[in-house]
Amino acid sequence: MRPPVDEDYRPIRVLGQGAYGEVWLFAMKKIPVKATEEGIPQSVVREVASLVALKQMKHPNILRLHDAFIRRKGGTISLNIVCEKCDWDLCDFLRKIPKNMCDAQCKYFARQIMTGIDFLHANSIIHRDLKPQNILVNKDHTLRIADFGLSRNYGLHATFTTEVVTLWYRSPELLLQCKYGTAVDLWSAGCILAELYMRDALFRGETEAEQLRIIFEKLGTPSVSVWPADAIVPHSFYAENSPPPLANQMPQYLPASGVELLTAILQFNPHERPTAVECLQHKYFV
C-alpha cells in the first residue's frame, strides 16, 4: 500500500483529448474513516489489503479495481477506491428498460452473475452484499460484480458478523443470526435471478422478522427438524405456511428449468443450496 499524492487523481473536464495519449474515465469512491487513538483502524488497513488483492484478480464479471489507498488530509482520513466506470447498476438498468427482458437476456445476465460468484468463491471470497445496486452493467450488457466493502476471505476462518446483506437479499441464516458461509451469496443470487424476470424484488420486508415471514409465506415454513439450533428465535415464532408452488408465483416466460434452479437455490438449509459452479452446470444454462 503506497502513500498517494494529490496529483495521482484529479478532475478532467474533457474526455478523449489527452495531450499525451488516451484519457480514461474512472470512478473513485471516497469513504470517510473515523480515526482511533492509535490512528487508522486496522479494519480499514485490512480492507485496503483485500482490495489490492482483488486488483490482481482479473475477471470479466468482477469490477476492475485500479487502485485502493488511504489518504490523510489534516485531521481527515479517507479510504479511496479507484475503479472502472460502468454505465448503470442493475437496479437502475431494470427500471429504465422499457419492457421485460426476454428469457435469453435474463439468462445471459444470470450466467454472468453466477460466473462472477464462482470466481469469488474459488478465491475464498464471500461477497456478502450481493444486490442489483452492486452489479454494474455496461452498454454491451456485460456485468461486473462490485462493491466489496463487506466481502471477507473465508479462508482465514474468521468469525463473521451477520449484519451484512441488504434486507431483501438476505438469506435466512443471516436473518436468524446463525453461522454462515458462501451459500449466502447464492441466496442473494437467487433473489436477483427472480427479479430479472419479475422486475421487482421477490421478498420485500422492512424488518428482519417481516423478511423471514414473507420468505416463509412464499416458500413455506421449514420444519422444526431443519431449524438451526443457534437461531435467535424459536421455530414456534412463525406460523406454518403451505404456499402454492414457486412456478405459480413467477412470470410464465421463466422456463421450467429456471423455476427448478430457483427452487434449488432458495432452500432454507444453506447446505442444500447448489454452489455457483453447480448452478452453471444446471440445465437452465445448458
Secondary structure, DSSP 8 states (H G I E B T S, - for coil): -----GGGS---SSSS--TTS----EEEEEEEE--BTTBS-HHHHHHHHHHHHHHT---TTB--EEEEEEEEETTEEEEEEEEE--SEEHHHHHHHSSS---HHHHHHHHHHHHHHHHHHHHTTEE-----GGGEEE-TT--EEE---TT-EEGGG-----S--S-GGG--HHHHTT----THHHHHHHHHHHHHHHHSS-S---SSHHHHHHHHHHHH----GGGS-TT-SS-GGGS-------GGGGS-TTS-HHHHHHHHHHT-SSGGGS--HHHHHTSTTT-
